[in-house]
Amino acid sequence: MFSKPILCYMISRLLLTGVSLAAGQQEVQHSDPSPPPRRDMYEAAEDMWVKVLSLNTLAPEFLGQNNTEVEAQVGGEASFSCYTYHLSDEMVAWLKRDDDQLLTVGQQVYASETRFSVVHADHMEAWELWVKEVQLTDAGQYECQLTTNPPVSFFFSLVVTQAEAVVAGPSEVHIEEGSHLALDCYVQNAPLPPVYIFWYHNNTMVNYGRLEALQVEHHNYTSSLVVSHVRPSHAGTYTCDPHLATPANVTVHVVTDKRPAAMHHGRSQSEDNSSGSTGVCHQDPAPMLFCVMVVFLTAYFSTGPSTASLH
């Protein structure tokens, strides 16, 4: 199967040859004038191409676009290109087959939502249907209908996905001060790499910030946040927020050496001090009088002589 320009050229050459032979015969008999100009021949070839299209004997460029699958993600854009080449005065209609909804006819939009639009230029041989701010309900089958006789239709399937971010590891991270922290985030269910992946620390973007020892590396569907020397100020909630994707959070707890040992066992410092004075009585099987003396001396030296005398 040949493309349109080649077919038009071949048809025009055949027409020119036929006309030349007929003119030669007439020239022998009547010495008639020259054949019609090439412009008329090319227009005749264009008309024959329209007839070929109407008979549904289409070139490979037409057949290849049927049953095309288009993938888009929620919030993004989707476009369908229907190549028509030459349709004379005929137009193209776009329909949503699942809902039996007429979207456009020619350059007139009949869809109830402004998210749908059609693009066509005189010098272009394609009618494009655009869908902005794609929703999950936009998924389904779309039809490009050529208003030829008989009509010719091409079908497109739109697949809509919801992209989301995922941070590897647990949702809460406990790390010691001075350690190396690395958070890896990747985007799944996205047909194309996101335009950007932003990192936030306690709702403040850190991709281009000047936080010490913090770096962000981005590559296609993944992004890594690295802290070479963790400090207490690095504690908090980190959010990986890619473009057109659901964000993901992770909470970082920084453990410092200044925290009392009791804190590591789930006890507060006040609880530890209060139990220190009576610990002897609970641990040693000493007489009661000895325990009372220990408690009295502890209170005396901690509050001072003036306070102890009041008791």
Backbone as CSV, one residue per row, in Angstrom:
resi,resn,N_x,N_y,N_z,CA_x,CA_y,CA_z,C_x,C_y,C_z
1,MET,0.855,-1.185,0.000,0.000,0.000,0.000,0.891,1.235,0.000
2,PHE,0.558,2.205,-0.831,1.369,3.415,-0.953,0.748,4.533,-0.133
3,SER,1.577,5.522,0.218,1.088,6.681,0.935,0.374,7.614,-0.023
4,LYS,-0.298,8.606,0.562,-1.119,9.513,-0.243,-0.339,10.261,-1.313
5,PRO,0.806,10.890,-1.010,1.519,11.636,-2.065,1.930,10.738,-3.231
6,ILE,2.354,9.507,-2.913,2.779,8.611,-3.993,1.592,8.196,-4.839
7,LEU,0.465,7.898,-4.168,-0.724,7.508,-4.922,-1.218,8.648,-5.794
8,CYS,-1.209,9.853,-5.234,-1.654,11.012,-6.022,-0.760,11.216,-7.236
9,TYR,0.536,11.048,-7.031,1.455,11.216,-8.153,1.213,10.157,-9.210
10,MET,1.033,8.898,-8.758,0.811,7.829,-9.727,-0.497,8.015,-10.468
11,ILE,-1.529,8.428,-9.744,-2.826,8.649,-10.403,-2.730,9.778,-11.405
12,SER,-2.029,10.869,-10.997,-1.912,12.003,-11.922,-1.119,11.617,-13.174
13,ARG,-0.081,10.779,-12.997,0.698,10.345,-14.155,-0.136,9.479,-15.083
14,LEU,-0.956,8.610,-14.472,-1.832,7.783,-15.298,-2.836,8.631,-16.055
15,LEU,-3.376,9.626,-15.358,-4.337,10.503,-16.033,-3.667,11.286,-17.141
16,LEU,-2.449,11.753,-16.877,-1.734,12.508,-17.911,-1.418,11.617,-19.108
17,THR,-1.031,10.373,-18.834,-0.722,9.456,-19.935,-1.963,9.164,-20.757
18,GLY,-3.094,8.929,-20.047,-4.331,8.655,-20.767,-4.785,9.826,-21.588
19,VAL,-4.681,10.994,-21.007,-5.093,12.195,-21.744,-4.175,12.447,-22.922
20,SER,-2.870,12.178,-22.726,-1.917,12.392,-23.823,-2.207,11.443,-24.989
21,LEU,-2.515,10.178,-24.662,-2.846,9.237,-25.728,-4.121,9.639,-26.448
22,ALA,-5.122,10.048,-25.665,-6.369,10.480,-26.297,-6.150,11.720,-27.130
23,ALA,-5.301,12.617,-26.639,-5.038,13.842,-27.399,-4.276,13.527,-28.677
24,GLY,-3.384,12.505,-28.592,-2.641,12.130,-29.792,-3.549,11.577,-30.873
25,GLN,-4.527,10.780,-30.438,-5.464,10.244,-31.416,-6.303,11.359,-32.022
26,GLN,-6.732,12.272,-31.171,-7.514,13.388,-31.694,-6.663,14.289,-32.578
27,GLU,-5.380,14.368,-32.271,-4.497,15.223,-33.058,-4.328,14.669,-34.470
28,VAL,-4.327,13.324,-34.533,-4.209,12.715,-35.848,-5.451,12.994,-36.670
29,GLN,-6.626,12.954,-35.950,-7.861,13.122,-36.684,-8.219,14.587,-36.891
30,HIS,-8.084,15.351,-35.787,-8.589,16.740,-35.855,-7.517,17.782,-35.595
31,SER,-6.295,17.350,-35.181,-5.247,18.307,-34.816,-5.729,19.242,-33.710
32,ASP,-6.302,18.605,-32.594,-6.907,19.384,-31.502,-5.822,19.999,-30.610
33,PRO,-6.144,20.984,-29.792,-5.157,21.655,-28.922,-4.610,20.736,-27.830
34,SER,-3.660,21.252,-26.963,-2.944,20.493,-25.926,-3.878,20.031,-24.812
35,PRO,-3.461,18.997,-24.001,-4.297,18.478,-22.910,-4.454,19.486,-21.777
36,PRO,-5.352,19.192,-20.798,-5.566,20.109,-19.664,-4.285,20.312,-18.855
37,PRO,-4.181,21.408,-18.127,-2.974,21.685,-17.336,-2.805,20.693,-16.178
38,ARG,-1.580,20.668,-15.617,-1.265,19.730,-14.541,-2.090,20.002,-13.284
39,ARG,-2.454,21.230,-13.021,-3.249,21.549,-11.827,-4.573,20.809,-11.854
40,ASP,-5.201,20.769,-13.009,-6.461,20.041,-13.114,-6.234,18.555,-12.922
41,MET,-5.105,18.056,-13.395,-4.810,16.647,-13.229,-4.602,16.290,-11.753
42,TYR,-3.905,17.163,-11.017,-3.655,16.887,-9.602,-4.953,16.954,-8.797
43,GLU,-5.843,17.908,-9.145,-7.136,17.982,-8.474,-7.959,16.739,-8.752
44,ALA,-7.864,16.220,-9.971,-8.568,14.981,-10.292,-8.010,13.818,-9.476
45,ALA,-6.663,13.810,-9.273,-6.056,12.763,-8.460,-6.508,12.872,-7.007
46,GLU,-6.650,14.113,-6.502,-7.127,14.304,-5.135,-8.548,13.779,-4.988
47,ASP,-9.397,14.024,-5.983,-10.766,13.525,-5.934,-10.790,11.997,-5.925
48,MET,-9.899,11.386,-6.687,-9.846,9.936,-6.689,-9.381,9.404,-5.334
49,TRP,-8.484,10.157,-4.660,-8.047,9.753,-3.318,-9.208,9.772,-2.333
50,VAL,-10.082,10.763,-2.436,-11.253,10.828,-1.581,-12.149,9.623,-1.829
51,LYS,-12.273,9.225,-3.091,-13.081,8.049,-3.406,-12.453,6.790,-2.818
52,VAL,-11.120,6.710,-2.862,-10.445,5.570,-2.232,-10.737,5.528,-0.744
53,LEU,-10.718,6.715,-0.078,-11.015,6.790,1.342,-12.447,6.379,1.622
54,SER,-13.389,6.824,0.796,-14.790,6.501,1.011,-15.072,5.022,0.844
55,LEU,-14.264,4.326,0.056,-14.421,2.885,-0.114,-13.755,2.097,1.011
56,ASN,-13.164,2.832,1.955,-12.534,2.219,3.130,-11.322,1.367,2.756
57,THR,-10.700,1.639,1.643,-9.428,0.997,1.300,-8.337,1.960,1.706
58,LEU,-7.979,1.934,2.998,-7.142,2.967,3.590,-5.674,2.604,3.521
59,ALA,-4.838,3.624,3.518,-3.389,3.441,3.546,-2.959,2.966,4.930
60,PRO,-1.740,2.409,5.066,-1.285,1.905,6.375,-1.295,2.958,7.458
61,GLU,-1.088,4.255,7.108,-1.098,5.292,8.120,-2.449,5.370,8.819
62,PHE,-3.526,5.079,8.088,-4.844,5.102,8.702,-5.054,3.876,9.584
63,LEU,-4.731,2.708,9.045,-4.987,1.468,9.756,-4.173,1.369,11.031
64,GLY,-2.986,1.960,11.065,-2.111,1.832,12.230,-2.601,2.569,13.450
65,GLN,-3.496,3.540,13.291,-3.931,4.323,14.433,-5.168,3.727,15.111
66,ASN,-5.762,2.687,14.552,-6.952,2.102,15.143,-6.578,1.283,16.376
67,ASN,-7.502,1.290,17.360,-7.305,0.554,18.621,-6.031,0.989,19.345
68,THR,-5.738,2.265,19.310,-4.561,2.801,19.988,-4.865,2.998,21.472
69,GLU,-3.917,2.612,22.330,-4.076,2.790,23.775,-3.291,4.003,24.237
70,VAL,-3.967,4.896,24.936,-3.365,6.119,25.463,-3.393,6.027,26.986
71,GLU,-2.268,6.322,27.615,-2.161,6.242,29.074,-1.933,7.628,29.654
72,ALA,-2.651,7.933,30.716,-2.522,9.222,31.395,-2.708,8.997,32.886
73,GLN,-2.314,9.988,33.686,-2.468,9.897,35.131,-3.382,10.994,35.630
74,VAL,-3.967,10.767,36.766,-4.916,11.709,37.342,-4.260,13.077,37.510
75,GLY,-4.944,14.107,37.037,-4.422,15.469,37.118,-3.606,15.899,35.930
76,GLY,-3.229,14.954,35.067,-2.413,15.289,33.897,-3.262,15.566,32.661
77,GLU,-2.676,15.374,31.482,-3.354,15.610,30.218,-3.312,14.344,29.362
78,ALA,-4.307,14.220,28.483,-4.371,13.111,27.532,-4.734,13.680,26.174
79,SER,-4.137,13.135,25.113,-4.421,13.609,23.757,-4.569,12.417,22.828
80,PHE,-5.491,12.564,21.875,-5.731,11.553,20.844,-5.548,12.228,19.490
81,SER,-4.774,11.617,18.605,-4.508,12.173,17.282,-5.138,11.278,16.221
82,CYS,-6.061,11.860,15.462,-6.745,11.138,14.398,-6.285,11.725,13.063
83,TYR,-5.481,10.964,12.313,-4.922,11.438,11.049,-5.926,11.201,9.927
84,THR,-6.254,12.274,9.227,-7.277,12.221,8.175,-6.719,12.482,6.790
85,TYR,-5.544,13.078,6.699,-4.923,13.450,5.428,-5.839,14.374,4.639
86,HIS,-6.682,13.876,3.744,-7.496,14.778,2.936,-8.958,14.337,2.998
87,LEU,-9.792,15.234,3.500,-11.211,14.911,3.628,-12.101,15.889,2.887
88,SER,-11.550,16.691,2.007,-12.331,17.675,1.257,-13.095,18.546,2.252
89,ASP,-14.423,18.574,2.171,-15.241,19.406,3.050,-15.768,18.640,4.263
90,GLU,-15.434,17.353,4.376,-15.919,16.580,5.503,-15.195,16.991,6.788
91,MET,-15.815,16.617,7.939,-15.251,16.957,9.236,-15.062,15.693,10.060
92,VAL,-14.553,15.890,11.283,-14.292,14.793,12.209,-15.104,15.013,13.475
93,ALA,-15.711,13.956,13.972,-16.463,14.008,15.221,-15.790,13.100,16.246
94,TRP,-15.678,13.586,17.481,-15.120,12.800,18.582,-16.253,12.421,19.527
95,LEU,-16.277,11.143,19.935,-17.301,10.643,20.834,-16.675,9.830,21.960
96,LYS,-17.333,9.830,23.132,-16.976,8.962,24.260,-17.948,7.792,24.223
97,ARG,-17.466,6.643,23.755,-18.346,5.521,23.483,-18.973,4.954,24.749
98,ASP,-18.264,4.944,25.875,-18.802,4.360,27.106,-20.047,5.093,27.579
99,ASP,-20.077,6.410,27.368,-21.210,7.217,27.820,-22.117,7.643,26.672
100,ASP,-21.801,7.204,25.446,-22.552,7.671,24.263,-22.644,9.198,24.249
101,GLN,-21.508,9.820,24.527,-21.462,11.277,24.636,-20.742,11.877,23.438
102,LEU,-21.395,12.831,22.785,-20.781,13.558,21.674,-19.904,14.666,22.246
103,LEU,-18.620,14.634,21.924,-17.679,15.601,22.480,-17.458,16.778,21.552
104,THR,-17.110,16.516,20.283,-16.841,17.585,19.320,-17.313,17.172,17.935
105,VAL,-17.628,18.173,17.139,-17.886,17.997,15.707,-17.135,19.111,14.994
106,GLY,-16.171,18.734,14.183,-15.319,19.765,13.604,-14.542,20.455,14.717
107,GLN,-14.576,21.763,14.737,-13.915,22.520,15.800,-14.903,23.015,16.847
108,GLN,-16.129,22.546,16.789,-17.143,22.909,17.767,-17.166,21.878,18.889
109,VAL,-17.079,22.347,20.137,-17.048,21.464,21.304,-18.451,21.383,21.900
110,TYR,-18.949,20.164,22.065,-20.269,19.934,22.637,-20.191,19.300,24.024
111,ALA,-19.016,18.976,24.503,-18.865,18.390,25.830,-19.301,19.385,26.901
112,SER,-19.897,18.868,27.953,-20.394,19.736,29.024,-19.270,20.327,29.862
113,GLU,-18.088,19.706,29.842,-16.959,20.186,30.634,-15.951,20.898,29.742
114,THR,-15.374,21.952,30.278,-14.388,22.735,29.525,-13.030,22.044,29.462
115,ARG,-12.905,20.893,30.088,-11.629,20.168,30.056,-11.364,19.564,28.679
116,PHE,-12.387,19.453,27.852,-12.248,18.867,26.522,-12.081,19.962,25.478
117,SER,-11.170,19.732,24.535,-10.951,20.684,23.443,-10.460,19.922,22.223
118,VAL,-10.596,20.544,21.055,-10.164,19.938,19.804,-9.215,20.902,19.110
119,VAL,-8.176,20.350,18.491,-7.157,21.157,17.824,-7.039,20.680,16.379
120,HIS,-7.134,21.628,15.449,-6.956,21.315,14.029,-6.521,22.588,13.314
121,ALA,-5.549,22.448,12.444,-5.070,23.565,11.634,-5.163,23.169,10.172
122,ASP,-5.305,24.173,9.325,-5.475,23.901,7.892,-4.280,23.158,7.315
123,HIS,-3.087,23.478,7.809,-1.899,22.829,7.271,-1.619,21.465,7.913
124,MET,-2.433,21.101,8.928,-2.254,19.809,9.601,-3.235,18.794,9.043
125,GLU,-2.830,17.560,9.060,-3.689,16.484,8.581,-4.126,15.603,9.735
126,ALA,-4.366,16.216,10.890,-4.770,15.477,12.080,-5.751,16.320,12.886
127,TRP,-6.699,15.631,13.489,-7.637,16.236,14.435,-7.288,15.670,15.809
128,GLU,-6.973,16.559,16.746,-6.518,16.129,18.071,-7.558,16.477,19.127
129,LEU,-7.904,15.492,19.928,-8.781,15.695,21.079,-7.919,15.755,22.327
130,TRP,-8.085,16.826,23.116,-7.299,17.023,24.332,-8.211,16.962,25.551
131,VAL,-7.729,16.297,26.585,-8.436,16.215,27.863,-7.488,16.728,28.944
132,LYS,-7.872,17.800,29.616,-7.054,18.378,30.671,-7.574,17.927,32.036
133,GLU,-6.675,17.974,33.026,-7.020,17.596,34.403,-7.759,16.259,34.407
134,VAL,-7.090,15.259,33.896,-7.686,13.935,33.713,-8.191,13.380,35.034
135,GLN,-9.367,12.751,34.969,-9.982,12.108,36.116,-10.102,10.609,35.861
136,LEU,-10.317,9.849,36.935,-10.465,8.402,36.790,-11.674,8.049,35.928
137,THR,-12.712,8.887,35.972,-13.914,8.619,35.190,-13.714,8.868,33.698
138,ASP,-12.599,9.466,33.309,-12.342,9.709,31.884,-11.869,8.450,31.165
139,ALA,-11.512,7.426,31.896,-11.030,6.195,31.276,-12.139,5.560,30.440
140,GLY,-11.732,4.917,29.350,-12.713,4.256,28.494,-12.338,4.351,27.034
141,GLN,-13.329,4.161,26.171,-13.118,4.115,24.729,-13.608,5.405,24.075
142,TYR,-12.761,5.950,23.202,-13.080,7.154,22.445,-13.081,6.810,20.953
143,GLU,-13.948,7.522,20.222,-14.104,7.249,18.794,-13.847,8.506,17.973
144,CYS,-13.033,8.356,16.962,-12.821,9.408,15.958,-13.605,8.984,14.717
145,GLN,-14.647,9.725,14.405,-15.539,9.365,13.308,-15.365,10.338,12.147
146,LEU,-14.984,9.774,10.988,-14.821,10.587,9.783,-16.153,10.635,9.039
147,THR,-16.592,11.823,8.715,-17.900,11.990,8.072,-17.795,11.759,6.569
148,THR,-17.305,10.571,6.209,-17.248,10.186,4.798,-18.480,9.353,4.473
149,ASN,-18.578,8.907,3.261,-19.703,8.077,2.832,-19.170,6.802,2.175
150,PRO,-19.202,5.657,2.873,-19.756,5.458,4.236,-18.808,5.977,5.311
151,PRO,-19.320,6.196,6.563,-18.474,6.726,7.633,-17.350,5.750,8.002
152,VAL,-16.230,6.308,8.430,-15.080,5.527,8.886,-14.763,5.953,10.317
153,SER,-14.516,4.987,11.198,-14.263,5.285,12.601,-12.964,4.632,13.051
154,PHE,-12.290,5.326,13.960,-11.098,4.803,14.619,-11.331,4.892,16.117
155,PHE,-10.860,3.903,16.851,-11.135,3.811,18.282,-9.841,3.898,19.087
156,PHE,-9.951,4.580,20.240,-8.818,4.778,21.143,-9.262,4.400,22.554
157,SER,-8.372,3.767,23.307,-8.647,3.389,24.695,-7.791,4.234,25.626
158,LEU,-8.447,4.909,26.570,-7.743,5.737,27.549,-7.648,4.981,28.871
159,VAL,-6.414,4.796,29.357,-6.152,4.146,30.639,-5.657,5.216,31.611
160,VAL,-6.347,5.366,32.728,-6.018,6.403,33.713,-5.478,5.736,34.974
161,THR,-4.343,6.206,35.450,-3.718,5.673,36.658,-3.559,6.770,37.709
162,GLN,-3.513,6.347,38.974,-3.287,7.265,40.091,-1.865,7.061,40.606
163,ALA,-0.989,7.999,40.308,0.403,7.882,40.750,0.510,8.191,42.237
164,GLU,1.450,7.525,42.892,1.649,7.756,44.314,3.118,7.586,44.680
165,ALA,3.510,8.305,45.716,4.886,8.223,46.208,4.980,7.199,47.324
166,VAL,6.117,6.520,47.376,6.371,5.519,48.414,7.780,5.742,48.945
167,VAL,7.895,5.885,50.274,9.202,6.014,50.919,9.588,4.648,51.471
168,ALA,10.738,4.159,51.053,11.184,2.835,51.472,11.436,2.800,52.982
169,GLY,11.072,1.679,53.601,11.309,1.525,55.023,10.090,1.840,55.864
170,PRO,10.246,1.858,57.186,9.119,2.122,58.089,8.694,3.583,58.050
171,SER,7.502,3.847,58.573,6.977,5.211,58.607,7.623,6.055,59.701
172,GLU,8.278,5.426,60.675,9.001,6.146,61.730,10.417,5.585,61.826
173,VAL,11.375,6.497,61.881,12.788,6.114,61.918,13.427,6.693,63.169
174,HIS,14.116,5.862,63.944,14.878,6.304,65.129,16.359,6.198,64.784
175,ILE,17.068,7.313,64.914,18.469,7.349,64.518,19.260,8.164,65.531
176,GLU,20.494,7.768,65.774,21.333,8.457,66.746,21.978,9.690,66.141
177,GLU,22.230,10.655,67.001,22.879,11.895,66.568,24.277,11.594,66.022
178,GLY,24.599,12.238,64.901,25.882,12.024,64.261,25.889,10.914,63.227
179,SER,24.771,10.192,63.091,24.704,9.088,62.132,24.400,9.600,60.723
180,HIS,24.388,8.658,59.786,24.093,8.947,58.384,22.653,8.542,58.093
181,LEU,21.852,9.480,57.576,20.444,9.233,57.272,20.215,9.293,55.771
182,ALA,19.509,8.298,55.233,19.170,8.262,53.801,17.720,7.839,53.650
183,LEU,16.915,8.685,53.015,15.510,8.394,52.738,15.331,8.283,51.227
184,ASP,14.811,7.150,50.774,14.612,6.901,49.341,13.125,6.899,49.026
185,CYS,12.752,7.698,48.021,11.360,7.817,47.602,11.263,7.463,46.115
186,TYR,10.252,6.683,45.765,10.038,6.358,44.361,8.555,6.503,44.023
187,VAL,8.284,6.815,42.756,6.917,7.051,42.286,6.451,5.834,41.506
188,GLN,5.290,5.330,41.853,4.738,4.172,41.164,3.408,4.537,40.501
189,ASN,3.036,3.752,39.479,1.798,3.941,38.707,1.797,5.250,37.927
190,ALA,2.957,5.700,37.508,3.053,6.917,36.699,3.509,6.541,35.295
191,PRO,2.774,6.952,34.238,3.181,6.611,32.867,4.466,7.294,32.430
192,LEU,4.756,8.451,33.026,5.966,9.194,32.693,6.648,9.659,33.982
193,PRO,7.957,9.872,33.947,8.628,10.405,35.144,8.035,11.748,35.547
194,PRO,7.875,12.004,36.831,7.309,13.282,37.261,8.215,14.455,36.902
195,VAL,7.591,15.588,36.692,8.353,16.793,36.356,9.288,17.164,37.499
196,TYR,8.837,16.967,38.723,9.666,17.260,39.893,9.254,16.331,41.033
197,ILE,10.165,16.199,41.995,9.886,15.512,43.255,10.425,16.407,44.364
198,PHE,9.531,17.010,45.129,9.933,17.926,46.187,9.971,17.188,47.531
199,TRP,10.954,17.564,48.348,11.060,17.074,49.719,10.757,18.225,50.673
200,TYR,9.968,17.929,51.713,9.643,18.920,52.731,10.052,18.388,54.097
201,HIS,10.621,19.278,54.903,10.942,18.953,56.293,10.109,19.856,57.182
202,ASN,9.127,19.257,57.868,8.187,20.029,58.683,7.558,21.165,57.869
203,ASN,7.063,20.798,56.660,6.350,21.706,55.748,7.245,22.770,55.116
204,THR,8.537,22.628,55.203,9.472,23.554,54.559,10.262,22.807,53.486
205,MET,10.225,23.318,52.249,10.935,22.638,51.172,12.441,22.694,51.413
206,VAL,13.089,21.553,51.175,14.528,21.463,51.427,15.318,21.133,50.166
207,ASN,14.662,21.022,49.004,15.391,20.706,47.772,16.456,21.734,47.456
208,TYR,16.093,22.995,47.649,17.017,24.074,47.306,17.392,24.906,48.521
209,GLY,17.199,24.329,49.710,17.531,25.051,50.930,19.012,24.989,51.240
210,ARG,19.372,25.576,52.370,20.776,25.639,52.779,20.999,24.923,54.111
211,LEU,20.214,23.893,54.348,20.422,23.131,55.578,21.756,22.408,55.519
212,GLU,22.457,22.426,56.639,23.781,21.820,56.680,23.677,20.301,56.548
213,ALA,24.597,19.746,55.783,24.756,18.293,55.637,23.532,17.605,55.049
214,LEU,22.696,18.329,54.299,21.497,17.735,53.695,21.545,17.913,52.184
215,GLN,21.354,16.815,51.454,21.372,16.842,49.994,20.188,16.049,49.442
216,VAL,19.694,16.481,48.255,18.591,15.800,47.570,19.061,15.439,46.162
217,GLU,18.903,14.173,45.805,19.278,13.689,44.477,18.034,13.133,43.789
218,HIS,17.860,13.541,42.521,16.657,13.163,41.774,17.044,12.478,40.473
219,HIS,16.351,11.354,40.167,16.618,10.639,38.924,15.355,9.915,38.482
220,ASN,14.731,10.407,37.407,13.534,9.806,36.820,12.437,9.618,37.866
221,TYR,12.180,8.352,38.226,11.068,8.055,39.129,11.481,8.026,40.592
222,THR,12.734,8.276,40.912,13.214,8.166,42.292,13.857,9.462,42.759
223,SER,13.873,9.617,44.071,14.531,10.770,44.694,15.037,10.348,46.059
224,SER,16.243,10.807,46.413,16.865,10.431,47.682,17.230,11.675,48.477
225,LEU,16.913,11.637,49.752,17.297,12.700,50.682,18.358,12.127,51.618
226,VAL,19.515,12.779,51.676,20.652,12.261,52.433,21.116,13.320,53.432
227,VAL,21.267,12.895,54.693,21.837,13.738,55.749,23.118,13.044,56.212
228,SER,24.249,13.648,55.958,25.531,13.003,56.257,25.840,12.970,57.747
229,HIS,25.402,13.996,58.493,25.685,14.060,59.932,24.407,14.542,60.629
230,VAL,23.663,13.609,61.196,22.362,13.929,61.780,22.528,14.753,63.048
231,ARG,21.700,15.789,63.153,21.658,16.634,64.338,20.233,16.644,64.883
232,PRO,20.053,17.115,66.116,18.687,17.179,66.670,17.737,18.016,65.819
233,SER,18.250,19.021,65.116,17.388,19.862,64.285,16.846,19.118,63.065
234,HIS,17.425,17.957,62.753,16.958,17.181,61.610,15.768,16.294,61.956
235,ALA,15.355,16.283,63.201,14.195,15.488,63.590,12.920,16.138,63.053
236,GLY,11.895,15.316,62.851,10.612,15.832,62.376,10.027,14.980,61.266
237,THR,9.077,15.547,60.543,8.368,14.839,59.485,8.920,15.235,58.121
238,TYR,9.286,14.249,57.327,9.759,14.463,55.968,8.683,13.985,54.989
239,THR,8.412,14.817,53.985,7.372,14.513,52.997,7.978,14.473,51.610
240,CYS,7.724,13.378,50.901,8.116,13.246,49.494,6.884,13.559,48.654
241,ASP,6.942,14.636,47.874,5.764,15.133,47.147,6.074,15.267,45.656
242,PRO,5.840,14.215,44.861,6.087,14.312,43.416,4.949,15.046,42.709
243,HIS,5.239,15.487,41.497,4.240,16.165,40.667,3.153,15.182,40.247
244,LEU,1.877,15.565,40.459,0.713,14.761,40.071,0.709,13.379,40.723
245,ALA,1.146,13.312,41.969,1.160,12.035,42.679,0.815,12.267,44.146
246,THR,0.286,11.221,44.783,-0.032,11.295,46.205,1.257,11.286,47.018
247,PRO,1.458,12.247,47.932,2.716,12.322,48.692,2.817,11.217,49.738
248,ALA,4.035,11.039,50.266,4.309,10.054,51.317,5.107,10.720,52.424
249,ASN,4.850,10.297,53.678,5.498,10.904,54.845,6.306,9.879,55.626
250,VAL,7.342,10.358,56.302,8.124,9.550,57.230,8.579,10.461,58.372
251,THR,8.498,9.947,59.595,8.869,10.721,60.781,10.222,10.239,61.299
252,VAL,11.127,11.192,61.547,12.485,10.877,62.004,12.646,11.350,63.448
253,HIS,13.085,10.442,64.333,13.389,10.753,65.729,14.902,10.665,65.920
254,VAL,15.486,11.722,66.454,16.930,11.765,66.687,17.202,11.498,68.160
255,VAL,17.992,10.470,68.453,18.350,10.094,69.822,19.707,10.701,70.140
256,THR,19.760,11.521,71.200,21.008,12.191,71.583,21.582,11.541,72.832
257,ASP,22.901,11.751,73.085,23.576,11.197,74.262,23.209,11.936,75.531
258,LYS,22.656,13.145,75.427,22.319,13.949,76.588,21.072,13.446,77.308
259,ARG,20.311,12.599,76.636,19.103,12.096,77.271,19.488,11.122,78.379
260,PRO,18.811,11.178,79.546,19.149,10.269,80.664,18.925,8.826,80.281
261,ALA,19.649,7.948,80.933,19.492,6.531,80.646,18.087,6.058,80.950
262,ALA,17.443,6.677,81.992,16.084,6.278,82.326,15.130,6.524,81.167
263,MET,15.416,7.534,80.368,14.557,7.844,79.229,14.584,6.726,78.213
264,HIS,15.675,6.038,78.090,15.795,4.950,77.126,14.969,3.742,77.554
265,HIS,14.595,3.715,78.873,13.794,2.596,79.362,12.361,3.010,79.617
266,GLY,11.998,4.193,79.126,10.613,4.620,79.218,10.262,5.309,80.517
267,ARG,11.285,5.731,81.326,11.002,6.423,82.570,11.505,7.852,82.468
268,SER,10.832,8.759,83.179,11.257,10.151,83.193,12.284,10.368,84.291
269,GLN,12.976,11.494,84.233,14.020,11.789,85.216,13.427,12.046,86.585
270,SER,12.262,12.691,86.672,11.633,12.968,87.961,11.248,11.682,88.674
271,GLU,10.748,10.694,87.879,10.393,9.422,88.470,11.635,8.720,89.020
272,ASP,12.759,8.860,88.319,13.984,8.205,88.751,14.502,8.803,90.044
273,ASN,14.420,10.167,90.205,14.894,10.833,91.421,14.018,10.499,92.615
274,SER,12.715,10.447,92.369,11.801,10.190,93.481,11.972,8.794,94.038
275,SER,12.343,7.869,93.186,12.508,6.503,93.647,13.893,6.241,94.223
276,GLY,14.835,7.211,94.036,16.196,6.980,94.485,16.311,6.934,96.002
277,SER,15.568,7.778,96.733,15.684,7.865,98.182,15.105,6.648,98.873
278,THR,14.082,6.056,98.254,13.446,4.905,98.886,13.940,3.600,98.329
279,GLY,14.859,3.670,97.392,15.322,2.434,96.771,16.062,1.541,97.741
280,VAL,16.753,2.134,98.712,17.519,1.350,99.666,16.617,0.477,100.493
281,CYS,15.479,1.057,100.901,14.553,0.320,101.740,13.904,-0.831,100.994
282,HIS,13.724,-0.659,99.717,13.084,-1.710,98.945,14.059,-2.803,98.569
283,GLN,15.367,-2.418,98.408,16.321,-3.386,97.918,17.020,-4.151,99.043
284,ASP,17.330,-3.452,100.195,18.080,-4.095,101.268,17.122,-4.488,102.394
285,PRO,17.311,-5.616,103.002,16.447,-6.019,104.144,16.938,-5.377,105.442
286,ALA,17.058,-4.048,105.438,17.552,-3.340,106.625,16.391,-3.092,107.583
287,PRO,16.713,-2.817,108.828,15.652,-2.497,109.805,14.935,-1.212,109.428
288,MET,13.732,-1.051,109.958,12.920,0.112,109.641,13.574,1.387,110.131
289,LEU,14.218,1.371,111.311,14.841,2.567,111.849,15.944,3.062,110.944
290,PHE,16.725,2.130,110.391,17.804,2.523,109.478,17.232,3.203,108.230
291,CYS,16.137,2.691,107.754,15.509,3.290,106.566,15.018,4.696,106.859
292,VAL,14.438,4.901,108.062,13.938,6.229,108.416,15.085,7.220,108.500
293,MET,16.226,6.810,109.030,17.380,7.686,109.127,17.904,8.060,107.745
294,VAL,17.922,7.105,106.872,18.407,7.395,105.516,17.530,8.418,104.836
295,VAL,16.211,8.256,104.971,15.271,9.209,104.355,15.435,10.575,104.966
296,PHE,15.602,10.671,106.299,15.749,11.959,106.956,17.023,12.664,106.519
297,LEU,18.133,11.940,106.450,19.384,12.558,106.039,19.333,13.018,104.587
298,THR,18.675,12.253,103.753,18.559,12.656,102.350,17.781,13.948,102.219
299,ALA,16.672,14.074,102.976,15.866,15.297,102.922,16.613,16.468,103.519
300,TYR,17.435,16.208,104.569,18.168,17.284,105.233,19.195,17.901,104.293
301,PHE,19.988,17.055,103.612,21.044,17.600,102.755,20.504,18.163,101.437
302,SER,19.341,17.734,101.005,18.800,18.259,99.747,18.066,19.563,99.939
303,THR,17.452,19.788,101.119,16.674,21.008,101.339,17.429,22.042,102.153
304,GLY,18.497,21.655,102.835,19.257,22.601,103.632,18.836,22.566,105.085
305,PRO,19.722,23.065,105.952,19.464,23.024,107.401,18.249,23.810,107.795
306,SER,18.042,25.016,107.154,16.945,25.885,107.541,15.619,25.238,107.274
307,THR,15.530,24.554,106.142,14.254,23.913,105.808,14.008,22.695,106.645
308,ALA,15.078,21.905,106.911,14.933,20.685,107.698,14.541,21.001,109.122
309,SER,14.993,22.157,109.687,14.677,22.499,111.051,13.208,22.807,111.231
310,LEU,12.574,23.282,110.152,11.162,23.592,110.248,10.359,22.336,110.478
311,HIS,10.845,21.179,110.028,10.122,19.938,110.217,10.471,19.316,111.563
